[in-house]
């Protein structure tokens, strides 16, 4: 019987412009690796955390909160050790806490010999993410767990579907070096919006979904604009408008805030455009004295997976 498993969970881009709390996709790059090991007693213990300063208290860490929620549901009193390795720092806008929650429930489910299907793990992973961000949203957690490009139709009841994975798209992510906590970025979102804004937003969202089905990249570019989160959150991201300008002048077919920021994602149709944009954005941030990091990726069909 297997007693130890190592899981990786992907980084994710949530919101995808006009899909606030509704759409997200998985990236090729892993955000989290977690080793889950059976214990002989009934405790959950976080043995180590690499890559971030996070609480090892089991009721203060998304991984163990999510795992406990799964165990409670299954009415099991099993013990597990967790070794957490964060490959992206929390507060990047790349779904760090979501990947942790997803990897933890996936790993525990594996060691329990899969009492639940992977899709059935979503509500328990959501418990962990809800603790981290003080809000229930699955647009990071669902693609971190299941992979691909996921649209949340409803949270109560939980209902979602997958869009075709546009594997030909090249993603560029730039992360200017500031930290934005999702819980704080959520506080900026207007509590009420006008019918005119809602109309613009749902028109764009419907159009964006259609664009991914038809691979109509002109339509994607026209529809990705966000009228709700982007206008209030972009103020927290240095150089945001300039990055967009550079992206679009180099053939980007979509650019917006990744999750709650500060990372910005850009979609391109070829490596050359992506590389030119990266160089220009790098030069811009350097001239402003703002440190930044880049990474290039594709959209990944894979969510959590066993790597050892
Ligand atoms: N949809 C979430 C938000 C993603 O924008 O707040 C961040 O976790």
Boltz pocket constraint, residues with backbone or C-beta under 6 A from the ligand:
constraints:
  - pocket:
      binder: B
      contacts: [[A, 14], [A, 15], [A, 19], [A, 20], [A, 21], [A, 22], [A, 95], [A, 133], [A, 137], [A, 139], [A, 140], [A, 182], [A, 185], [A, 186], [A, 229], [A, 259], [A, 260]]
      max_distance: 6.0
